[in-house]
Amino acid sequence: LSSSFPGIFNMQMENPSLVQALAARSQASLRRRLQSSEEAQHRQAVLVRKLQEKVRGGRQRPPGGSLPDRWEPTEEHSLEKALLQLEEEQRRCENLAEVNTLLREHLDKANEVNSALKEDVGKLTADWMRARKELELKESEWRNEREVRIGRRNVNMMTDWNESTVYC
């Protein structure tokens, strides 16, 4: 993991909660982009459906054989224009579907990285706790050794003092 994301290992050592916050923020951003893409895709699909209905409605003639006034062949309501719009919307819908797929892949990758980071933080925390306990044990041993040395020195000084006072 640390080889694919330079500096992550050092960042984990310094501040694991920062790494988790960054991963969560990145994941939330990807989720928002994915949701936005899905909503846009849904709007496009609705628009495509409406245009298709419009095109179908333009092809069907009401009883009597003539088109209603609102479907007079004008530039604004031409069948060709509607078909072009439909094709354009279908392309946009396909593009949004591709973006949606890409965002899902990014989100999956972000989730994998986040899981790996959580695992690494857990291991680092366990290693740190173990090292801390070892350090506390060593410090306790050093204090005990120091007290023993100080006690011996005091005993030696008292012995020397007693011997020196005996000869005086």
URRAHU-V141989 format. One line per field, one symbol per residue. phi: phi as a letter, one per 20 degrees, with the letter a starting at -180 (. if undefined). psi: psi as a letter, one per 40 degrees, with the letter a starting at -180 (. if undefined). burial: + if it has 9 or more other C-alpha atoms within 8 Angstrom, else -. A space follows every 10 residues. Layout:
# URRAHU-V141989
phi: ???
psi: ???
burial: ???
This chain:
# URRAHU-V141989
phi: .ffecgnfff ffffbfffff ffffffffff ffffffffff ffffffffff ffffffffee efgondffgf dffcffdfff ffffffffff fffffffffg ffffffffff ffffffffff ffffffffff ffffffffff ffffffffff ffffffffff ffffffee
psi: dddegheddd ddddgddddd dddddddddd dddddddddd dddddddddd dddddddddh hiheeiiide fhgiddfidd dddddddddd dddddddddd dddddddddd dddddddddd dddddddddd dddddddddd dddddddddd dddddddddd dddddde.
burial: -------+-- ++---+-+++ --++-++--+ +-++--++-+ +--++-++-- ++--+--+-- +-----+--- +-----++-- +++-++--++ -++--++-++ --++-++--+ +--+-+++-- +--+------ ---------- ---------- ---------- --------
